[in-house]
Amino acid sequence: MSTKPLALVVDDEPQMIDIVSFALETQGFTTLSARDAEKAWQVFKSRELDLLVLDVMLPQSSGLSLCRRIRQTSTVPILLLTARGEAKDRVAGLEAGADDYVTKPFHPRELALRAEAIVRRTRGAAGLRAEVVCGPLKIAEGSAVLAGHILTLTPTELRLLTRLAAEEGKPVSFRDLLLAGWQVDEGPGGRQMLKTALYRLRRQLSEHGYPHAVEAVRGTGYRLGIK
């Protein structure tokens, strides 16, 4: 990376902040920290962040609530830390707008590599010059425009939409979509994670008059049905 990415680490445990911050800094990040949601919100509003590493369990306001609040105004990548590994908890985080999650306890090196991968994918998407056109949808230079309306998508949602649009209505397999969105080809909860992200994507497309644009292809994957 040509410039050091800036990450905000949000956790109410000082020891956890130290562990995460050290892991990220070892991987080339600059870090800031906050111990509650309100302080994190103030930092978010005042700094240009490349990543948030956000604990789900925070005092006063939860990490999920903060994630939803941030998603109302920003597509900055968010990596959730959760002590719960159940599928429903992972889904709740993704529905709130997170791009990825790490379950405690975790290996600091794994967290740092995931964080680096998220930022690399995001920067890569922002720098894209290739253009994908599918009916009224145009994707170019890291943004998507549908029938003249700019879509507010997270980096993960943009990658998924680009992969679907590139096939021009042909089915895209679960594996290919997981690779496009998260650079994994399977794993526990993978399909549910994909389903949740595509639900958010459908909601965006529906707001602009295309409620059935993302169609499930039984036993295969999904396709984009925009005409």
C-alpha positions as CSV (number, residue, x, y, z in Angstrom):
1,M,0.0,0.0,0.0
2,S,1.4,3.4,-1.0
3,T,0.0,5.2,2.1
4,K,-0.7,3.7,5.5
5,P,-4.5,3.0,5.9
6,L,-6.1,4.5,9.0
7,A,-8.1,2.1,11.2
8,L,-10.4,3.0,14.1
9,V,-10.5,0.2,16.8
10,V,-13.6,0.3,18.9
11,D,-13.7,-1.9,22.1
12,D,-14.5,-1.2,25.7
13,E,-11.6,-3.4,26.9
14,P,-8.2,-1.6,26.9
15,Q,-6.3,-4.9,26.5
16,M,-8.3,-5.8,23.4
17,I,-7.7,-2.4,21.9
18,D,-3.9,-2.9,22.5
19,I,-4.0,-6.4,20.9
20,V,-5.9,-5.3,17.8
21,S,-4.0,-2.1,17.4
22,F,-0.7,-3.8,17.6
23,A,-1.7,-6.5,15.1
24,L,-2.9,-3.8,12.6
25,E,0.1,-1.7,13.1
26,T,2.4,-4.7,12.5
27,Q,0.5,-5.1,9.2
28,G,1.1,-1.5,8.1
29,F,-1.9,0.3,9.5
30,T,-2.1,3.5,11.5
31,T,-4.7,3.2,14.3
32,L,-7.0,5.3,16.5
33,S,-9.1,3.9,19.3
34,A,-12.4,4.5,21.1
35,R,-14.0,2.7,24.0
36,D,-17.6,3.5,23.4
37,A,-20.0,4.1,20.5
38,E,-20.4,7.8,20.9
39,K,-16.6,8.5,21.0
40,A,-16.2,6.3,18.0
41,W,-18.9,8.3,16.2
42,Q,-17.1,11.5,16.9
43,V,-13.8,10.1,15.6
44,F,-15.6,8.8,12.5
45,K,-17.1,12.2,11.7
46,S,-13.7,14.0,12.1
47,R,-11.3,11.6,10.3
48,E,-11.1,10.0,6.9
49,L,-11.0,6.3,7.9
50,D,-10.1,3.3,5.8
51,L,-11.4,0.7,8.2
52,L,-13.4,0.3,11.4
53,V,-12.7,-2.7,13.7
54,L,-15.8,-2.7,15.8
55,D,-16.7,-4.8,18.9
56,V,-20.3,-5.9,19.0
57,M,-20.6,-5.6,22.7
58,L,-20.2,-1.9,23.8
59,P,-21.5,0.1,26.7
60,Q,-24.5,2.3,26.3
61,S,-25.0,1.6,22.5
62,S,-24.1,-1.7,20.8
63,G,-21.6,-2.1,18.0
64,L,-24.5,-3.2,15.7
65,S,-26.3,0.1,16.4
66,L,-23.2,2.1,15.6
67,C,-22.6,0.0,12.4
68,R,-26.2,0.9,11.2
69,R,-25.7,4.5,12.1
70,I,-22.4,4.7,10.1
71,R,-24.0,2.9,7.1
72,Q,-26.6,5.7,6.8
73,T,-23.8,8.0,5.7
74,S,-20.7,6.0,4.7
75,T,-19.5,2.9,2.9
76,V,-16.3,2.7,5.0
77,P,-15.3,-1.0,5.5
78,I,-16.4,-2.4,8.8
79,L,-14.9,-5.5,10.5
80,L,-16.9,-6.8,13.5
81,L,-15.5,-8.5,16.5
82,T,-18.0,-10.8,18.2
83,A,-17.8,-13.3,21.0
84,R,-20.6,-15.3,19.5
85,G,-20.0,-17.7,16.6
86,E,-23.6,-18.6,15.9
87,A,-24.9,-18.1,12.4
88,K,-27.7,-15.8,13.5
89,D,-25.2,-13.5,15.2
90,R,-23.0,-13.3,12.1
91,V,-26.1,-12.6,10.0
92,A,-27.2,-9.8,12.3
93,G,-23.8,-8.2,11.8
94,L,-24.0,-8.5,8.1
95,E,-27.5,-7.2,8.0
96,A,-26.3,-4.1,10.0
97,G,-23.9,-3.4,7.1
98,A,-20.6,-5.0,8.2
99,D,-18.3,-6.3,5.5
100,D,-16.7,-9.1,7.5
101,Y,-16.5,-10.5,11.1
102,V,-14.0,-12.2,13.4
103,T,-15.1,-14.4,16.3
104,K,-13.4,-14.1,19.6
105,P,-11.0,-15.6,20.5
106,F,-9.0,-15.0,17.4
107,H,-5.4,-15.0,16.3
108,P,-4.2,-11.4,15.9
109,R,-2.4,-12.3,12.7
110,E,-5.6,-13.6,11.1
111,L,-7.5,-10.4,12.1
112,A,-4.7,-8.2,10.6
113,L,-4.7,-10.1,7.3
114,R,-8.4,-9.9,7.0
115,A,-8.3,-6.2,7.7
116,E,-5.6,-5.8,5.1
117,A,-7.6,-7.8,2.5
118,I,-10.7,-5.7,3.1
119,V,-8.8,-2.4,2.6
120,R,-7.0,-3.8,-0.5
121,R,-10.2,-4.9,-2.1
122,T,-11.8,-1.5,-1.3
123,R,-9.0,0.5,-2.7
124,G,-8.9,-1.7,-5.7
125,A,-12.7,-1.2,-6.3
126,A,-12.3,2.6,-5.9
127,G,-9.5,2.6,-8.6
128,L,-11.3,0.5,-11.2
129,R,-11.5,2.0,-14.6
130,A,-13.1,-1.0,-16.4
131,E,-16.8,-0.3,-17.2
132,V,-19.6,-2.9,-16.8
133,V,-23.0,-2.0,-18.4
134,C,-26.1,-4.2,-17.9
135,G,-29.3,-2.5,-19.2
136,P,-29.9,0.6,-17.2
137,L,-27.1,-0.3,-14.8
138,K,-23.6,1.2,-15.3
139,I,-20.6,0.3,-13.0
140,A,-17.4,2.3,-13.5
141,E,-14.6,3.9,-11.4
142,G,-15.8,2.2,-8.2
143,S,-19.4,3.4,-8.3
144,A,-22.7,2.1,-9.6
145,V,-25.5,4.1,-11.3
146,L,-28.9,2.6,-12.0
147,A,-31.2,4.5,-14.3
148,G,-29.5,7.8,-13.5
149,H,-29.4,7.1,-9.7
150,I,-26.1,6.6,-7.8
151,L,-26.4,3.6,-5.6
152,T,-25.0,3.7,-2.0
153,L,-23.2,0.4,-1.7
154,T,-20.7,-1.1,0.6
155,P,-17.5,-2.3,-1.1
156,T,-18.7,-5.9,-0.7
157,E,-22.1,-5.1,-2.3
158,L,-20.4,-3.3,-5.1
159,R,-18.2,-6.3,-5.8
160,L,-21.2,-8.7,-5.8
161,L,-23.2,-6.4,-8.1
162,T,-20.2,-6.1,-10.5
163,R,-19.8,-9.9,-10.7
164,L,-23.5,-10.4,-11.4
165,A,-23.7,-7.6,-14.0
166,A,-20.6,-8.9,-15.8
167,E,-22.6,-12.1,-16.7
168,E,-25.5,-10.1,-18.2
169,G,-28.3,-12.2,-16.8
170,K,-26.5,-15.6,-16.7
171,P,-26.4,-17.4,-13.4
172,V,-23.4,-16.9,-11.2
173,S,-22.5,-19.8,-8.8
174,F,-22.5,-19.5,-5.0
175,R,-18.8,-20.2,-5.1
176,D,-18.0,-17.4,-7.6
177,L,-20.0,-14.9,-5.6
178,L,-18.3,-15.8,-2.3
179,L,-15.0,-15.4,-4.0
180,A,-16.0,-12.0,-5.5
181,G,-17.4,-10.7,-2.2
182,W,-15.1,-12.1,0.5
183,Q,-12.3,-14.1,-1.3
184,V,-13.6,-17.4,0.2
185,D,-15.2,-20.2,-1.7
186,E,-17.1,-21.9,1.1
187,G,-17.2,-22.2,4.8
188,P,-19.6,-22.2,7.8
189,G,-22.5,-19.9,7.1
190,G,-21.1,-18.8,3.7
191,R,-24.3,-19.1,1.8
192,Q,-26.3,-17.4,4.5
193,M,-23.7,-14.6,4.5
194,L,-24.1,-14.2,0.7
195,K,-27.9,-14.3,1.1
196,T,-27.8,-11.5,3.6
197,A,-25.6,-9.3,1.5
198,L,-27.8,-9.8,-1.5
199,Y,-30.8,-9.0,0.5
200,R,-29.3,-5.6,1.2
201,L,-28.4,-5.2,-2.4
202,R,-31.9,-6.1,-3.5
203,R,-33.3,-3.4,-1.2
204,Q,-31.1,-0.8,-2.8
205,L,-32.2,-1.8,-6.3
206,S,-35.9,-2.0,-5.2
207,E,-35.7,1.6,-4.0
208,H,-35.0,2.6,-7.6
209,G,-37.7,0.6,-9.3
210,Y,-36.1,-2.8,-9.7
211,P,-37.4,-5.0,-6.8
212,H,-36.8,-8.4,-8.6
213,A,-33.4,-7.6,-10.2
214,V,-31.4,-10.2,-8.2
215,E,-33.0,-13.6,-8.8
216,A,-32.1,-16.8,-7.0
217,V,-31.4,-19.8,-9.4
218,R,-32.2,-22.9,-7.4
219,G,-29.3,-25.1,-6.7
220,T,-26.9,-22.9,-8.7
221,G,-26.5,-19.3,-7.4
222,Y,-28.0,-16.0,-8.5
223,R,-28.4,-13.8,-11.6
224,L,-29.1,-10.2,-12.3
225,G,-32.4,-9.6,-14.2
226,I,-32.2,-5.9,-15.0
227,K,-33.6,-5.0,-18.4
